[in-house]
Amino acid sequence: MIVVSEPLLNGRELDYVREAVETGWISSEGRFIAEFERRWAEYCGAAHGVAMSSGTAALQLAMRALDLEPGSEVILPSCTIISCAVAIIEAGCVPVLVDSDPESWCLDPDQVAAKITPRTRAIMPVHLFGHPCDMTPLWELAERHGLHIVEDAAEAHGAEYRGRRCGGLGTLGCFSFYANKIVTTGEGGMVVTNDPALADRLRSLRNLCFRRDRRFLHSELGTNARLTNLQAAIGLAQVERIGDHIARKRHIAAQYGARLAGLPLALPVERPWARSVYWMYGIVLDDAVPFDAAECALRLRALGVDSRPFFLGMHEQPALLERGLFRGERYPVAERLARRALYLPSGLTLSDTDLELAADAVREVLA
Ligand SMILES: *Cc1c(COP(=O)(O)O)cnc(C)c1O
């Protein structure tokens, strides 16, 4: 089976992990954490980085750090991971959905403008599949209405919007370092920001809000979302290699693009203002294809090629509908992507031979 993704750990990961083990710094203190935070923030063009135990934790604490009044509305795309909605709801806010652009799969800025109310306080753009969202209209809306921008850049390490890296484009930028991400620590995440007060608050929330003046006195409830020095050791080695990782992703995308041309599929786009990192190579079946993405995945699997579906939209999630959210709302692009789209093997370890086999399998399935 040609797998969808495997991590590539061919840099100094083992050297750094060995150092962490040999020095005994395996918990959430140690040189790799500070170094990883500093390097990653700098790479993103942000002043501060606060490492977290996961991308979900990064989103959760980013939302909490903003201290928005209960009932504040936060606009996000329906087509995203549940982590975004969880983070908004747990911060006492209300998620407000918009649909996606049918080509870039990122949130549609015109629809964001239409959803702004007097209660809107933030926008959460998700740079899906490595392609940046169109930020200029979001910046204009944020400026005009006094909104925060909380980026979910979990799939967009190193992606650029008009020459600036994702994660450094708003108030707070959230990353995941899960094993299938472009930079991985196994499990892990980070929030980057230029605001020193927010960085402080994130550090406090990450570590149970221990008070500085008296350790076991708490004026607020935080959580344990600390990354370990062991994980940061891997992360630092990964950051050192990110240029190669992105080059590999772009190579994979170019190869698939050439090999899948002419099939009844929509392939990923790259806007003139974007530099995509093609986190995973997604394809969308044309309406003329007489089966859906789930059936396509089964047929590919029979040919030895694994794949994954796109997200199921937030407005189709029973756990959210049960809370009285999104009743009767429709987002046709998100609905279509959930049913007609899937992503192909695109991991950093994918060989050119396996890529060719995978592309041939798609060809055969769609023949
Ligand atoms: C992976 C991912 C996350 C969540 O990250 P975890 O580290 O798995 O918690 C959040 N948002 C998006 C868009 C993701 O792809």
Ligand as a Chemical Component Dictionary entry (heavy atoms), coordinates in Angstrom:
data_LIG
# 
_chem_comp.id                   LIG 
_chem_comp.type                 NON-POLYMER 
_chem_comp.pdbx_formal_charge   0 
_chem_comp.three_letter_code    LIG 
# 
loop_
_chem_comp_atom.comp_id 
_chem_comp_atom.atom_id 
_chem_comp_atom.alt_atom_id 
_chem_comp_atom.type_symbol 
_chem_comp_atom.charge 
_chem_comp_atom.model_Cartn_x 
_chem_comp_atom.model_Cartn_y 
_chem_comp_atom.model_Cartn_z 
_chem_comp_atom.pdbx_ordinal 
LIG C1 C1 C 0 -3.898 19.182 11.955 1  
LIG C2 C2 C 0 -4.791 20.357 12.051 2  
LIG C3 C3 C 0 -5.163 20.929 13.282 3  
LIG C4 C4 C 0 -5.012 20.255 14.606 4  
LIG O1 O1 O 0 -3.780 19.932 15.005 5  
LIG P1 P1 P 0 -3.502 18.771 16.082 6  
LIG O2 O2 O 0 -2.052 18.951 16.353 7  
LIG O3 O3 O 0 -3.815 17.462 15.436 8  
LIG O4 O4 O 0 -4.350 19.048 17.278 9  
LIG C5 C5 C 0 -5.849 22.137 13.268 10 
LIG N1 N1 N 0 -6.207 22.716 12.112 11 
LIG C6 C6 C 0 -5.930 22.172 10.921 12 
LIG C7 C7 C 0 -6.366 22.881 9.683  13 
LIG C8 C8 C 0 -5.234 20.968 10.840 14 
LIG O5 O5 O 0 -4.984 20.406 9.646  15 
# 
loop_
_chem_comp_bond.comp_id 
_chem_comp_bond.atom_id_1 
_chem_comp_bond.atom_id_2 
_chem_comp_bond.value_order 
_chem_comp_bond.pdbx_ordinal 
LIG C1 C2 SING 1  
LIG C2 C3 SING 2  
LIG C2 C8 DOUB 3  
LIG C3 C4 SING 4  
LIG C3 C5 DOUB 5  
LIG C4 O1 SING 6  
LIG O1 P1 SING 7  
LIG P1 O2 DOUB 8  
LIG P1 O3 SING 9  
LIG P1 O4 SING 10 
LIG C5 N1 SING 11 
LIG N1 C6 DOUB 12 
LIG C6 C7 SING 13 
LIG C6 C8 SING 14 
LIG C8 O5 SING 15 
# 
